[in-house]
Amino acid sequence: MELLLVLGVPFAGGIVLAFWGHRSFAPELNSAMSLLTFAAAGVLTGKVITDGPMLVWDENFFVDPFNVFLVALTAFVAFTTSLFSRPYMRIEAHTGRLSPNRLRLYHSMYQMFSFTMLLALLTNNVGILWVAMEAATLTTVLLVSLYRTPASLEAAWKYFILCGVGIAQALFGTILLYFAAEKVLGPGGTALLWTHLNEVKGELEPTVLGLAFVFLLVGYGTKVGLAPLHNWLPDAHAEGPTPISAVLSGLLLNVALYAVVRAKVLVEGALGTHFAGNLMMGFGLLSVVVAAFLLSRQKDIKRLFAYSSIEHMGLMTFAFGMGGPVATFAGLLHMTVHSLTKSAIFFAVGHAAQKSGTQIMADIRGLIESNPTIGWGLILGTLAILGMPPFGVFASEFMLLTAAMHQQPWATPFLLAALGVAFAAIFGKVQPMVFGEASAKRLPHPPALIPVFVHLAIVLLLGLYIPPYLAEWYRQAAQLIG
């Protein structure tokens, strides 16, 4: 029942808002649908914590501590982003950037995007996972191109082509996985069910599975934004509406990484070697280094934080690739704090850009004077994402680096250098935006900044104290990943 609500509410919301998404009450209806989804996700999470993993609907859907943690995070950030988007989208309509039809498209596709992400997380069938990831790509293409400017259409087209090619690679990897499983499990649907594959992973043909993982990593890695497949990500973030930048960065990248980690569990079980982990570490480290050095060249505030997302997804991919209890725990914690911090930053950045009428950092100055809440939100979010103690990002990065010193000491200098370069680049660009000479106007609707400070408060709490039940949840998920 809870699972039906988690998937059914956003799907129904998408259909309802396709008819009424342009009405004056549409932003509130969008938030109400997201709140219902979050409530259902909370009940589902409680059930999994008390009763253990669940297999439902002919085993096509599967909930365990790893994916239910991501379901709860996805539903929460989708809800807070819908609260932020209420005044944000009203201002966009007020300034004439969006017509009623585009608002209807935005609200409808926002709910459908939530549905596709939750479907990808909850399905047990690797075929349905692929379909859900492809559907998520199609909904976000429509959202990225919402403004219909030449730049937004180019960004959407680049996103569609690159992620379309990536998803095609992932499809080939999924077919190879089925090809290997069919020999052991026989033809039919069970050869695509992750739980069945996991039970017989030691009997699967290692060569085929190794090849399948390469295609799956390249395919889903394109969606994660791993270098050198990251080119779509800064454009999509910069040209789409800011609420979509927040959910892209905070949620969709996590869902794609989840697909890679599920594949890694099968492949390492079949090969008995660290082949999959080594590949993930290589791509992860390359992403961290490439993104860190590209940060200093950015002039657009949303592109700056898009490159920061590439860097942090690289850190997570490296952590999951390295494996072991500490690194995996650090990767899961980093997933949580990055989603919350980065979405909070995009909320503050969105309103700062609306006030200044530009996303160019050189033209945004003195936010702390013209709007103290936006200024404080941006500077605190920036300090949090840069790993300043006592925020949670510091805790997860510290755990990751100590694990790297023990398991992969050769990689530690690269990680430290990249984090140092990223710190200097981001702080150097954000500081004058917040503390310079004021140059912004008032907004026609008061901005929704409560989500910014709620997210940052949770990140601060996770840096000072991880509640025991949450720590146990991460440990169980880390054990499942292996």
C-alpha positions as CSV (number, residue, x, y, z in Angstrom):
1,M,0.0,0.0,0.0
2,E,2.8,2.5,1.0
3,L,4.7,1.5,-2.2
4,L,1.6,2.2,-4.3
5,L,1.2,5.6,-2.7
6,V,4.9,6.5,-3.2
7,L,4.7,5.7,-6.9
8,G,1.0,6.6,-7.5
9,V,0.8,10.1,-6.0
10,P,3.5,11.7,-8.2
11,F,2.1,9.8,-11.3
12,A,-1.4,11.0,-10.6
13,G,-0.1,14.5,-9.7
14,G,1.6,14.7,-13.1
15,I,-1.7,13.8,-14.9
16,V,-3.8,16.3,-12.8
17,L,-1.3,19.1,-13.3
18,A,-1.2,18.5,-17.0
19,F,-4.7,19.9,-17.0
20,W,-4.6,22.5,-14.2
21,G,-0.8,23.3,-13.9
22,H,-1.4,26.8,-15.2
23,R,-4.0,27.8,-12.6
24,S,-3.2,30.1,-9.7
25,F,-3.4,27.2,-7.2
26,A,-1.0,24.9,-9.2
27,P,2.2,25.7,-7.2
28,E,0.3,24.8,-3.9
29,L,-1.2,21.6,-5.6
30,N,2.4,20.7,-6.7
31,S,3.6,21.1,-3.1
32,A,0.7,19.1,-1.7
33,M,1.4,16.2,-4.0
34,S,5.1,16.3,-3.1
35,L,4.2,16.4,0.6
36,L,1.9,13.3,0.2
37,T,4.7,11.5,-1.6
38,F,7.1,12.4,1.2
39,A,4.6,11.2,3.9
40,A,4.2,7.9,2.1
41,A,8.0,7.5,1.7
42,G,8.3,8.1,5.5
43,V,5.7,5.3,6.3
44,L,7.5,3.0,3.8
45,T,10.8,3.7,5.5
46,G,9.4,3.0,8.9
47,K,8.1,-0.3,7.7
48,V,11.4,-1.4,6.2
49,I,13.3,-0.4,9.4
50,T,10.9,-2.5,11.6
51,D,10.1,-5.4,9.2
52,G,13.2,-5.7,7.0
53,P,13.4,-5.8,3.2
54,M,10.2,-6.2,1.2
55,L,9.5,-7.9,-2.1
56,V,6.2,-7.1,-3.7
57,W,4.2,-7.3,-7.0
58,D,5.6,-10.5,-8.4
59,E,9.0,-9.5,-7.1
60,N,9.2,-6.6,-9.5
61,F,9.6,-4.2,-6.7
62,F,12.1,-4.5,-3.9
63,V,12.8,-2.3,-0.9
64,D,15.9,-2.7,1.3
65,P,17.9,-0.3,3.6
66,F,19.9,1.0,0.7
67,N,17.2,2.1,-1.7
68,V,14.6,3.1,1.0
69,F,17.2,5.6,2.4
70,L,17.4,7.1,-1.1
71,V,13.6,7.1,-1.5
72,A,13.2,9.1,1.7
73,L,15.9,11.5,0.7
74,T,14.5,11.9,-2.9
75,A,10.9,12.5,-1.5
76,F,12.1,15.0,1.1
77,V,14.2,17.1,-1.4
78,A,11.5,17.0,-4.0
79,F,9.0,18.3,-1.4
80,T,11.3,21.2,-0.2
81,T,12.1,22.1,-3.8
82,S,8.4,22.3,-4.6
83,L,8.0,24.8,-1.7
84,F,10.9,26.9,-3.1
85,S,9.5,26.7,-6.6
86,R,6.2,28.4,-5.6
87,P,7.4,32.0,-5.4
88,Y,10.2,31.3,-7.8
89,M,7.9,30.3,-10.7
90,R,5.4,33.0,-9.8
91,I,8.2,35.6,-10.2
92,E,9.2,34.0,-13.6
93,A,5.6,34.3,-14.7
94,H,5.4,37.8,-13.3
95,T,8.5,38.9,-15.3
96,G,7.0,37.3,-18.5
97,R,9.7,34.6,-18.9
98,L,7.0,31.8,-18.7
99,S,3.6,31.6,-20.3
100,P,0.6,29.7,-18.6
101,N,1.2,26.7,-20.9
102,R,4.9,26.5,-19.9
103,L,3.9,26.7,-16.2
104,R,1.5,23.8,-16.8
105,L,4.3,21.8,-18.5
106,Y,6.7,22.6,-15.6
107,H,4.3,21.5,-12.8
108,S,3.2,18.3,-14.7
109,M,6.8,17.3,-15.6
110,Y,8.0,18.1,-12.1
111,Q,5.7,15.4,-10.7
112,M,6.5,13.0,-13.5
113,F,10.2,13.5,-12.9
114,S,9.7,12.6,-9.2
115,F,7.8,9.5,-10.3
116,T,10.5,8.3,-12.7
117,M,13.2,8.7,-10.0
118,L,11.2,6.8,-7.4
119,L,10.4,4.1,-9.9
120,A,14.1,3.7,-10.7
121,L,15.0,3.4,-7.0
122,L,12.2,0.9,-6.1
123,T,12.1,-1.5,-9.0
124,N,13.8,-4.9,-8.6
125,N,13.9,-5.4,-12.4
126,V,17.0,-4.1,-14.1
127,G,14.9,-3.7,-17.3
128,I,12.4,-1.4,-15.6
129,L,15.3,0.5,-14.0
130,W,16.6,1.2,-17.5
131,V,13.1,2.3,-18.7
132,A,12.7,4.6,-15.6
133,M,16.2,6.2,-16.2
134,E,15.2,6.9,-19.9
135,A,11.9,8.4,-18.8
136,A,13.7,10.6,-16.3
137,T,15.9,11.8,-19.2
138,L,12.9,12.7,-21.3
139,T,11.0,14.6,-18.5
140,T,14.1,16.6,-17.7
141,V,14.8,17.5,-21.4
142,L,11.4,19.2,-21.4
143,L,12.2,21.0,-18.1
144,V,15.7,22.1,-19.2
145,S,14.3,23.6,-22.4
146,L,11.4,25.3,-20.5
147,Y,12.4,28.9,-21.4
148,R,12.8,28.1,-25.1
149,T,15.8,30.5,-25.5
150,P,18.5,29.4,-28.0
151,A,20.8,28.6,-25.1
152,S,18.2,26.5,-23.2
153,L,17.3,24.6,-26.4
154,E,21.0,23.9,-27.1
155,A,21.5,22.7,-23.5
156,A,18.4,20.4,-23.7
157,W,19.6,19.1,-27.1
158,K,23.1,18.4,-25.8
159,Y,21.6,16.7,-22.7
160,F,19.3,14.6,-24.8
161,I,22.0,13.5,-27.2
162,L,24.7,12.7,-24.6
163,C,22.4,11.0,-22.1
164,G,20.6,9.2,-25.0
165,V,23.9,7.7,-26.1
166,G,24.7,6.9,-22.5
167,I,21.4,5.2,-21.9
168,A,21.9,3.2,-25.1
169,Q,25.2,1.9,-23.7
170,A,23.4,1.0,-20.4
171,L,20.8,-0.9,-22.4
172,F,23.5,-3.0,-24.1
173,G,25.0,-3.6,-20.6
174,T,21.5,-4.7,-19.3
175,I,21.2,-7.1,-22.3
176,L,24.6,-8.6,-21.6
177,L,23.5,-9.0,-17.9
178,Y,20.4,-10.9,-19.0
179,F,22.5,-13.0,-21.4
180,A,24.7,-14.1,-18.5
181,A,21.8,-14.7,-16.1
182,E,19.7,-16.7,-18.6
183,K,22.3,-19.5,-18.6
184,V,21.8,-19.9,-14.9
185,L,18.2,-18.8,-14.1
186,G,16.6,-19.8,-17.4
187,P,14.7,-17.6,-19.9
188,G,12.0,-15.3,-18.6
189,G,11.5,-12.4,-16.3
190,T,13.4,-13.8,-13.3
191,A,16.8,-13.4,-15.1
192,L,16.3,-9.6,-14.9
193,L,15.3,-9.5,-11.2
194,W,18.2,-8.0,-9.1
195,T,17.4,-10.2,-6.0
196,H,17.6,-13.4,-8.1
197,L,20.8,-12.2,-9.9
198,N,22.3,-11.4,-6.5
199,E,21.6,-15.0,-5.2
200,V,23.4,-16.6,-8.2
201,K,26.1,-14.0,-8.9
202,G,28.9,-16.5,-8.1
203,E,27.7,-18.7,-11.0
204,L,27.4,-16.0,-13.6
205,E,29.9,-15.9,-16.5
206,P,32.6,-13.5,-15.3
207,T,33.8,-12.3,-18.8
208,V,30.3,-11.4,-19.9
209,L,29.6,-9.7,-16.6
210,G,32.8,-7.7,-16.7
211,L,31.9,-6.5,-20.2
212,A,28.4,-5.7,-19.1
213,F,29.7,-3.5,-16.2
214,V,31.9,-1.5,-18.6
215,F,28.7,-0.6,-20.6
216,L,26.6,0.0,-17.5
217,L,29.3,2.3,-15.9
218,V,29.7,4.3,-19.1
219,G,25.9,4.4,-19.7
220,Y,24.7,5.3,-16.2
221,G,28.0,7.2,-15.5
222,T,27.0,9.7,-18.2
223,K,23.9,10.4,-16.1
224,V,26.0,10.7,-12.9
225,G,28.1,13.3,-14.7
226,L,31.4,11.5,-14.5
227,A,34.3,13.0,-16.5
228,P,34.8,12.8,-19.5
229,L,31.1,12.2,-20.0
230,H,30.0,15.3,-18.0
231,N,29.6,18.0,-20.8
232,W,25.8,18.1,-20.7
233,L,25.6,18.8,-16.9
234,P,26.8,22.4,-16.6
235,D,24.7,23.5,-19.6
236,A,21.5,21.8,-18.3
237,H,22.0,23.3,-14.8
238,A,22.7,26.8,-16.1
239,E,19.9,27.0,-18.6
240,G,17.0,25.2,-16.9
241,P,14.8,26.7,-14.1
242,T,16.6,26.8,-10.8
243,P,14.2,24.3,-9.0
244,I,15.2,21.8,-11.7
245,S,18.9,22.5,-11.2
246,A,18.3,21.7,-7.5
247,V,16.6,18.3,-8.2
248,L,19.0,17.4,-11.0
249,S,22.0,18.0,-8.8
250,G,20.5,16.8,-5.5
251,L,18.6,13.7,-6.7
252,L,18.9,12.5,-10.3
253,L,22.7,12.1,-10.1
254,N,22.2,10.0,-6.9
255,V,19.7,7.7,-8.7
256,A,22.1,7.1,-11.6
257,L,24.9,6.3,-9.1
258,Y,22.6,3.9,-7.3
259,A,22.2,2.0,-10.6
260,V,26.0,1.8,-11.0
261,V,26.4,0.6,-7.3
262,R,23.7,-2.2,-7.8
263,A,25.6,-3.4,-10.9
264,K,29.0,-3.3,-9.0
265,V,27.6,-5.7,-6.3
266,L,26.7,-8.3,-9.0
267,V,30.0,-7.9,-10.9
268,E,32.3,-8.2,-8.0
269,G,30.4,-11.2,-6.7
270,A,30.8,-12.9,-10.2
271,L,34.5,-11.9,-10.8
272,G,35.8,-12.3,-7.3
273,T,38.2,-9.4,-8.1
274,H,38.1,-5.6,-7.6
275,F,37.7,-4.9,-11.3
276,A,34.4,-2.9,-11.0
277,G,35.7,-1.0,-7.9
278,N,38.9,-0.1,-9.7
279,L,37.0,1.3,-12.7
280,M,34.7,3.3,-10.4
281,M,37.7,4.7,-8.5
282,G,39.4,5.7,-11.8
283,F,36.4,7.5,-13.2
284,G,35.6,9.1,-9.7
285,L,39.1,10.4,-9.2
286,L,39.3,11.8,-12.8
287,S,35.9,13.6,-12.2
288,V,37.1,15.2,-8.9
289,V,40.4,16.5,-10.5
290,V,38.8,17.7,-13.8
291,A,35.9,19.5,-12.1
292,A,38.2,21.1,-9.5
293,F,40.4,22.7,-12.2
294,L,37.4,23.8,-14.4
295,L,35.8,25.6,-11.5
296,S,38.1,28.6,-11.6
297,R,37.1,29.3,-15.3
298,Q,33.4,29.7,-14.6
299,K,31.6,33.1,-14.8
300,D,28.0,31.8,-14.4
301,I,26.9,31.1,-10.8
302,K,24.8,28.0,-11.7
303,R,27.6,26.6,-13.9
304,L,30.0,27.0,-11.0
305,F,27.9,24.8,-8.7
306,A,27.2,22.4,-11.6
307,Y,30.9,21.7,-11.8
308,S,30.9,21.4,-8.0
309,S,28.3,18.6,-8.4
310,I,30.6,16.8,-10.8
311,E,33.4,17.0,-8.2
312,H,31.2,15.6,-5.4
313,M,29.7,12.8,-7.5
314,G,33.3,11.9,-8.3
315,L,34.0,11.7,-4.6
316,M,31.0,9.4,-4.0
317,T,31.9,7.2,-7.0
318,F,35.5,6.9,-5.7
319,A,34.2,6.0,-2.2
320,F,31.8,3.3,-3.5
321,G,34.5,2.0,-5.8
322,M,37.0,1.7,-2.9
323,G,34.5,-0.3,-0.9
324,G,34.9,-1.4,2.7
325,P,32.7,-0.4,5.7
326,V,34.2,3.1,6.3
327,A,34.4,4.2,2.6
328,T,30.9,3.0,1.9
329,F,29.5,4.6,5.0
330,A,31.3,7.8,4.0
331,G,29.8,7.6,0.4
332,L,26.2,7.2,1.8
333,L,26.7,10.1,4.2
334,H,28.1,12.2,1.4
335,M,25.1,11.4,-0.8
336,T,22.8,12.7,1.9
337,V,24.7,15.9,2.8
338,H,25.5,16.7,-0.8
339,S,21.9,16.4,-1.8
340,L,20.7,18.7,1.0
341,T,23.5,21.3,0.7
342,K,23.6,21.6,-3.1
343,S,19.8,22.0,-3.3
344,A,19.9,24.7,-0.5
345,I,22.7,26.5,-2.5
346,F,20.6,26.4,-5.7
347,F,17.6,27.8,-3.8
348,A,19.7,30.8,-2.6
349,V,21.4,31.1,-6.1
350,G,18.0,31.1,-7.8
351,H,16.6,34.0,-5.8
352,A,20.0,35.9,-6.0
353,A,19.9,35.6,-9.8
354,Q,16.2,36.8,-9.9
355,K,17.0,39.8,-7.8
356,S,20.0,40.8,-9.9
357,G,18.4,39.9,-13.2
358,T,21.6,37.8,-14.2
359,Q,23.5,34.6,-13.4
360,I,26.9,36.2,-14.2
361,M,28.8,36.3,-10.9
362,A,30.5,39.6,-11.6
363,D,27.1,41.4,-11.8
364,I,25.8,40.0,-8.5
365,R,27.1,41.9,-5.5
366,G,26.3,42.8,-1.9
367,L,23.6,40.2,-1.2
368,I,24.2,40.4,2.5
369,E,23.1,44.1,2.3
370,S,20.3,43.9,-0.2
371,N,18.8,40.7,1.1
372,P,20.5,39.3,4.2
373,T,18.6,35.9,4.2
374,I,19.7,35.1,0.6
375,G,23.2,36.3,1.4
376,W,23.5,34.2,4.6
377,G,21.9,31.2,2.9
378,L,24.4,31.4,0.0
379,I,27.6,31.9,2.1
380,L,26.6,29.2,4.7
381,G,25.7,26.8,1.9
382,T,29.0,27.5,0.2
383,L,31.0,26.9,3.4
384,A,29.1,23.7,3.9
385,I,29.7,22.3,0.4
386,L,33.4,23.2,0.7
387,G,33.7,20.9,3.7
388,M,34.1,23.4,6.4
389,P,33.6,21.9,9.9
390,P,31.3,21.4,11.7
391,F,29.0,20.7,8.6
392,G,28.2,17.1,7.5
393,V,30.3,17.4,4.3
394,F,33.4,17.8,6.4
395,A,32.5,14.6,8.3
396,S,31.9,12.5,5.1
397,E,35.0,13.9,3.3
398,F,37.2,13.3,6.4
399,M,36.0,9.6,6.6
400,L,36.6,9.2,2.9
401,L,40.1,10.6,3.1
402,T,41.1,8.5,6.1
403,A,39.7,5.4,4.3
404,A,41.7,6.4,1.2
405,M,44.9,6.8,3.3
406,H,44.5,3.2,4.5
407,Q,43.3,1.5,1.3
408,Q,44.5,3.6,-1.6
409,P,47.3,5.9,-0.3
410,W,48.4,6.8,-3.9
411,A,45.0,8.6,-4.5
412,T,45.1,10.8,-1.3
413,P,47.4,13.5,-2.7
414,F,45.2,13.9,-5.8
415,L,42.0,14.1,-3.7
416,L,43.5,16.7,-1.3
417,A,44.9,18.8,-4.1
418,A,41.6,18.8,-6.0
419,L,39.6,19.7,-2.8
420,G,42.1,22.6,-2.1
421,V,41.8,24.0,-5.7
422,A,37.9,23.7,-5.5
423,F,37.8,25.5,-2.2
424,A,39.9,28.4,-3.5
425,A,37.9,28.7,-6.7
426,I,34.4,28.6,-5.2
427,F,35.1,30.7,-2.1
428,G,37.0,33.3,-4.2
429,K,34.0,33.8,-6.5
430,V,31.1,33.6,-3.9
431,Q,32.7,35.9,-1.3
432,P,32.4,39.2,-3.3
433,M,28.8,38.2,-4.4
434,V,27.8,38.2,-0.8
435,F,29.9,41.0,0.8
436,G,30.5,43.4,-2.2
437,E,28.7,46.6,-3.0
438,A,24.9,46.1,-3.2
439,S,23.5,46.0,-6.7
440,A,20.1,44.1,-6.5
441,K,16.4,45.1,-6.6
442,R,13.5,43.9,-4.6
443,L,11.5,40.8,-5.7
444,P,7.8,41.0,-6.6
445,H,7.1,37.9,-4.4
446,P,8.9,37.2,-1.1
447,P,11.4,34.4,-1.6
448,A,10.9,30.9,0.0
449,L,14.1,30.6,2.1
450,I,12.9,28.3,4.9
451,P,13.9,25.2,2.8
452,V,17.5,26.7,2.6
453,F,17.9,26.9,6.3
454,V,16.1,23.6,7.1
455,H,18.5,21.8,4.7
456,L,21.6,23.5,6.2
457,A,20.4,22.8,9.7
458,I,20.1,19.1,8.9
459,V,23.6,19.1,7.3
460,L,25.0,20.9,10.4
461,L,23.4,18.3,12.7
462,L,24.8,15.4,10.6
463,G,28.3,17.0,11.0
464,L,27.9,17.2,14.8
465,Y,25.8,14.1,15.6
466,I,24.5,11.3,13.5
467,P,21.4,9.8,15.2
468,P,21.9,6.1,16.1
469,Y,19.0,4.9,14.0
470,L,20.4,6.8,11.0
471,A,23.9,5.5,11.6
472,E,22.5,1.9,11.8
473,W,20.6,2.5,8.6
474,Y,23.8,3.6,6.8
475,R,25.7,0.5,8.3
476,Q,23.0,-1.9,7.0
477,A,23.1,-0.2,3.5
478,A,26.9,-0.3,3.5
479,Q,26.8,-4.1,4.4
480,L,24.4,-4.7,1.5
481,I,26.8,-2.9,-0.9
482,G,29.7,-4.9,0.5
